[in-house]
Amino acid sequence: MIAEDAEDRRGRSDQAVEVARAAGDAGLLAEVLSARLYVRWAPEAAAQRLATSTEIIELAVRTGDVRRELDGRMWRLIALLEVGRVGEAEAELDRYERLAERLDQPEFLFFARSRRATLATLRGRFDDAERLARAAYELALKAGVPDAVNVFGAQFGMLAAARGRNPTDAIHEVAVDDVPLVIRAYGLFAAGRREEASALFPAGLGGIDIDWVRGPARSIYLATVAEVGYQLGDADTARWVRDQLTSQADQFIVAAGAVGCAGAVSRVLGLCALTLEEIDDAVRWLRRAVADNRRIGAAPFLARAQAELAIALRRRSRAGDAQEARQLLAEAASAAAELGMSVLTREIASLQPVHTAAGPDRPWLRQDGETWLLTWGERTTRLQSSKGLAQLALLLANPGQEITAVELAGGVPAPSAPDPILDQTAKRAYRRRLAELDEALDRAAARGDAAAANDLAAERAALLAELKRAAGLAGRSRGFSDEAERARVNVTRTIRQALDRILLADPEAGRHLLGSVHTGIRCRYQPDG
């Protein structure tokens, strides 16, 4: 019956458009097209809605109808987000905001500010997103927008989940009490409260009613259900969601009216495959999710997809998978620490090899909420979160193993190209000497010997200059890329800052780490014995 009613509404809206076109009235046609968009407001019709919204804008500009142009630009913004053309969506929002400011009416400014909050959350600018969402809510109250509370609650909920806090708490801030059980479970999982979340569905999601959600809210609800199903290991739910979303694999999850964006559909499909233990499919979908979320600049969802791909690679365990997983976790940990995603940082730390034999000679770091705990012997010291501590934690979790600075910085190592000028013997000698200089620089810095450090740094700079000159004669890429050098400088700086803070908080642990943590193009933690 529901499907028949929807089909009937679509048929009637199509007839209305044909009549309006035949009438030759541009204003009437724009109005009817806009009405048809409400009828066809579902994720699978994104491409059609994009074309229709563009036509509405053209008709509105032709007739000078600013309000109808705003309507068309709103629709176009939503569709652009769904198909992953985020740069164009931002440009569309700029145009919408200029028009809204010209009219100076709170209801239009509300839409502009609230959708700025959507984009800020997507980019990982969480403080900006909260400020914009609050400003939009004030405008909505001033304008008497009927769904002001729901929009604010949804935006605060998605922002809280991205940060690693319970969205339900944020929703209750604006007195939205009717929160579906699956949303409550998702919120608890997002905040790292696994036992409470699992207790809501002791037998899995089997009996949950999913079909009631139709239209623009469907994809975000399916994504939420998939996340909870993954946490619960519910294969039936994963299979059902996968079947619903596969046709939208090229799209992005946008909550109704663009009040939120949850990244690539491919990531949800990857979670479904992980739940079903279809590991090759999980790797394929999550690789795509990493690429999709990176392309649109969805920083929080990129970090999540990287961690989940690492899990899939570890389960598959083919040649090269372990190294790729380690690199992905390093990049995700760096991003999570920088964004302040404490729960994700904690989860990534749990995926690293755990060295709890932290006796008097082995310190270790673990995430605890917004801070890190450094354990040395019987002592535990709490430190404020920083990128350098996240990088240092990865080194401590892999004693004796070299990890490139590019990996620690969260980049992708550039492939080394053969150097046409220097032969292999010469290159090995240069690299060996550079490694020696890096270690000597670390030792000089640790003992505060500025004169020795200056001499070593001068020799290192001269050696690098010679390498660059030799490679440059042939005009080809150099073995020591600019990216690797930037990573070396940045990682050395951030780890050094972390070590300085540890030295102040726990001098004994700090001295140990200063002598056993080596930074450079390649970094490692090398404890004695």
N, C-alpha and C positions, 0 to 999 in steps of 0.2 A: 504494500500500500504506500509506504514512504517513497519507494523508488518510482511508483506510478505518479504520485503527486508531484515529485521533483521533475519528472519528464514532462508532465502537463504544464508546469510553470515555465519550463524552458521553451516549450512549443509556443506558448502564449507570448512570451517576451520576444521571441524571434518574429512572430507575426506583427507585433507592435512596432518593431524596428523597420520592417518592410513597409508598413503603412506610413511611418514618419519619413522614410526616404522618399517614398512616392509623393508625399506632400511638398517636398522641397523646402521645408522650414528648418534652417540650421539650428535654431534654438531648441525647437521641439525634438529634433533628432538627437541633440546632445543630452537632453533630459531623459529620453527613452533609453538611449545607450547606457546612461548612468544607472538607470533602474535595472536594466538587464544585468549589469555587473553584480548587483546584489543577488540576483537569481543564480548566477554562475560563479558565485564566490566559493571556490573550492580549489585546493592546491593543484589538482590535475588540469585545471583550466588556466593556469598561469600565463601561458603563451598567448592564448586568445584574449585574456584580460589585458595583457600588455598592449596588444594591437588596438583594442577598443578604447583603452584609456588615452592612447596617443591621438586617436581620432576625436575624442571628446575635447582634448586640449586644443586641437586645430580649429574645431568648430567654435569653441568658446572665444579664442583669440579673434577669430573672424567677426564674431558678433559683439565683441567687447564685454562679454559677460565674465567678470572677474571671479564671482563666486563659483560659477560652473568650471572655470579654469582651475580653481583651487581643488574642486572635486576631482577633476581629471588627473591633476598632479598627485593627489593623494593615492588614487588607484594605481597610477603608474609607479610610484615609489614602492608600494606593496609588491607589485608584480616583479619589479626589478630585483628586489631583495630575494624573492623566491627563486629566481633563475640565476642568482649569484652575480649579478652585475652591480656590485655594491658601489663602485666609483660613480656610475651613472645615477644610482639611487641617492647618493650624497649630493650630487649636482641638482637632482630633481628637488630634494629637500631645500637646497639653497634658494631655488626659484620660488618654491612654495612659501618659504619664510619671508622673502622680500615682498611677495604679494600680501601676505598676512599682516606684515608691518605697515603696508600702505593702507589697508583697511582699518588697522588698529582695533581689532575686535578680539576679546580674550579667547573665544572658542577656537579661532584659527591659530592664534599664537600658542594655545595649549597643545594643539596637534603638533606644531613644529617643535616645541620644546620637548615634548614627550618622546617624539621619534628621534630627536637628538640623543636622548637618554638611551634609546634602543641601540643606536650605533656606537655610543660610548661603551656600553656593556659589551657589545660584540668585539670591540677593539681591546677590551681589558682595562679601560680607563674608568675604574669603578667609582672613584671619588667624584669625578665629573658626572657620571651617570646618576649617582644619588642626588647630587645638587640639581641637575636638570629635571629629574623626576619630581622632586619636591616643588621646584618652580612651576612645572607644568600643572601639578595638582592644585596649587594656589590659583592659577589662571582658570582651571576647570571649575573650581568652586565659585569663583567670581562670575563666570559665564553661566553657571547653572547647568553644566554638562551632565546629563543623566547618569552616564557610566563612569564618572570621575573616580569614584572609589574603586571600581573594578579595574580600571586601567592602572591606577597607582599601585593597587595590590598586586597585580600581575607583574608590573615592572619591578617592584621591590622584591617580589618573590624570585624572579629570574636573576636579579642582581645578587640576592643572598645566596642562591644555589651556586652561581659562578664563583663566588668568594669562598664557599665552603661553610655557609651558615644555613640554618634551617629556614626555608622559605615560608613555612607556615607561621613562624614567629613574625616575619615581616608582614605577611598578609593580615595577621591579627592587629597589627599597628593601626590599620584603618578599619577595624571592626568588620572584616569579611569573615564571617563565622562558618559559612557553608562550604567547607573545603572537602572535596572528595577524598576517600580513604587512600586511594593510590597516590594522590598528590601529597598527602601527609607522609606516606611511606617514602616517597621520593625526597621530600624535604629532610627527613631523618637520615636517609642514606647520604644525601649531599653534605650533611653536617658531620658525617662520620659516626653517627649513632646507630650502628648496624643492628644491635640486639633489639632496640626498641622498634626499629623499622621492620625487622623480620617477624616480630611478634604480632604485627598487624595482619600478616598473611601466613599463619602457621602451616597452611596446606597449599601454599602457592596462590597464584592469581586466577586459578581455574574458573571460579564462578563470577569473575568481575564482568560487568556490563560495559562493553566497549562500543557497541554499535549505536548507542544513544548519541554519540558525538558526531555531528555532521558539519559540513561546510568549512568555514575558515579556521575553526579551532581543532580540526581533526588531526592534522599532522603533528602539532605540538603535543596533543594528548597521546597520540600513538608513540611519540618519542619518549614521553614520560613513562608510559607503560613498559616500553622496551627496556628502559634503564632499570626500572624496578624488577622486571622479569630477569634481567641479566644478574642483578645482585642476588635474586632468590634462586637462580638456576632453573627457571621455569621454561622448559623446552616448548610446551604447547603454546604459551603466550608468544615466545620468540618466533615460532613458525607462523603464527597468525599475523603478527605485525609485519614480518618479512613479506608475506604475500600481499599485504595491503600497500606497502611502500616501495616495492621493487620498481614499479612503473614510474616512480618519481625519483629514481636514483641520481639523476643529474641535477636535482633541485636542492634547495635549502629550506630548513624548517622555520617558518615564520608564524608567529602567533597572530590571531585575528587583528587586523588593522595595523600590523607591524608594531604592536606594543612590545614585541620581543623577537629575537632571532636566535635559534639554538644550533646554528652551524649546519653542516652538510648532512643530508639524508644518508649519504654513504657511511657515515660513522654509525648511525643507528643500525644499518644493515650489517655492519661489522660486529656490533654488539650481539645482534641476533645470531649471527654465525658462530660467535664465541660461545654463546649459551648452548647452541646445538652441537658444540664440539666439531663443527665443520671447519677445521683449522685452515685449510688452504683457502676457502672462501673468506674466512675472517681476515687472513693476511691480505688478500686481494682487495676486499672492501676497505680495510683500514689504511692500506697504502693510499688508496684513492681519497679517503677522508683526510689524511695528512695533506695531500696535494690540494684538495678542494678548500680546506680551511685556511691553508697558507695563502692560497690565491686571493681569497677575499679579506685576508687580514684578521680572521677570527681567532685572536690569540688564545683565549681560554679553551676553546674547543680544539685548537691545534695541539695544545699541550696535552689535553685528555686523549686525543687520538694517537699521539705519539706513545704515550704510556700504554694504551690498549694494544697498539701494534706490537710493542715490545713483548707484552704478555703472549700474544698470538705467535710471535716468532720463537719465543722460548718453548712454547708447547709443541711447535712444529719441529724445532731442533734439527734443521738441516745445516750443511756446511755454510758458515758465514752468518747464520742467524744470530748466534750468541753475540758476536761483535756488533752487528747492526742493532740488536736489542739494547746493548750497553750504550751505544751512541744515542739512540732515541731517548733512553731514560735520562742520560746526561742533559740532553737538550730540553726535555720536558721539565726536569728538576730545576734547571736554570730559569726557565720561563715562569714556572709556578712560584718560585721564590721571589722573582722580580714582581710578579703580579699580586703577590700576597695570598695565593691560593693554598692555605695552610693544610687543608685536608688532602688535597692532591699531593702536596709535598710529602706529607706523612705516608701516603700510600706508595709513592715512588720509593721512599726510603725503605719501606718494608719489602720491596721487590729486589733491593740490592743484597748482595751477600752480607749476612750479619756476622760480625766479629764481636761476640760478647765476652770473649776471653780478654776483658779489658783490664786485667790485673795492673800492677804498678807500672808496666812497661808498654801498655797498649791503650791509648785513648780511643774513644769512639763518640760519634755525634748522632743524635736522633732528633727529629722534629717533634715539638710538643706545642700544638696550637700555633700561636704567633711567634714562638720563640724556639731556640735550639737548646738541647741539653748536652753538655760535654761531660762525659764520665771518664775519670782518671783514678784508678784504684778504687778507694772507698768514697771519693769525693764526686759530687755532681754539681756542675756550675751552669746556671741559666744565662743564655746569651740572646740578645735581640737578633731577629732574623736578618740575614743579608745574603746577597748573591755569593759572596766569597765563602760563607759557611756551607752553603749548599754544594759548592764545588769541592770544598775541603772534605765534606762528608763522603763524597763519591770516591775520593782518593783513599780515605781511611778505610772504606769498605772493600777496597781492592789493593791490599798492601803488596808492594813489589811489582805491580803491574803499571806499565806506561799507558797513560791516557793523553791524547793530544790536547793541546790548548784549545783547538777549534772545537773539539767535542765538549770540553768543559764550558766554553763560552756559549754553547748552544748553537753552533753553526754546523755546516756540513763540510767535511774536509774536501778541498779541491784535489782532483786527481793530479799526481805528479807527472809532469811531462819530462821526457828525456832531455838532458842539457847537451846541445850539440857541440859546445866548446870544451867543457870539462869531461874528462873520461871518468869511468866508474871509480878508479883508484883515487883520483883527486877529489871526487865528490865525497867519498867515504872519509877521507882525511879531513876535509872541510867540516863535515857534519860532526865528526868525532871531536874536533877542536871546539866547535860551537857548543857542544854538549858539555865539554870540560869548562868552558868559559861560563856557561849558565850556572853550573854547580859552584864554581869559584865565586861568582857574583853573589850567589845566595849566602855562601859562607862569610864573605866580606860584609854583607849587609847585616847578617846575624850578629857579628862581633863589633859592628859599628865602625869598621875601618873604611872611612870615606875615600882616602887616598888610593888604597888598593882597588876599591870599587871603580873609581874613575879611570884608572889605568886599564882595568879589565874591560870596562864598557867601551873605551876607545879602541882596544884591540878587536872587540866583537864587531863594532861599527865598521872598522876597516875591512874585516873579513867579509861581512855582508856586502859592503860596497864592491869588493872584488868579485864576489859571486854574481851580483847584479850586472856589473860591467861585462863579465865574460859571457853571461847568458844574453845580454842585450846586443852583442855583436851580431848575432844571428837573427835578432828580432823575434825570438820565440819566447814562450812562457817560461818563467824561471822555476827552479825546483822549490825555492822558498817563496811561496806566494805572498802577496800583500795581505791577503786574508789571514794567513797563518801568522804573519808578523804582528798584525793588529791583535789577533787572539792572544799571542804570547804576552804582549804588553798589558792588555786588559786583564787577563787571568792572573798574571803576576801581581798586578796592582790590587785586584779584589781579594786574592788569597792573602797577600801581605797585610792588607787592612784587617782581615779576619784574624790572622796570627797575632797582630798587634793587640787586638781586643782580648784574645785568649791570654796573652802574656800578662796583661793587666789583671785579668780575672783569676787566673791560676798560673802563677809564674812557672811552676815546675812543669806543668803540661805544655805551656807555651815554649819553654826552652827545648823540650823534647821535640816538639813539632818543628821549630825553627831549624833544628839539626837534621830532621828526617823527611821533611817535605821539600821536594825539588820541583821548581817550576822552570818553564822554558817552552820551546816548541812542543816538547813532550813533557808531561808532568808525572810524578809518582810520589807515593809515600813509601819510604824505605826504612822501616825500623831496624835497629840492630838485632841480629840473631833471627 
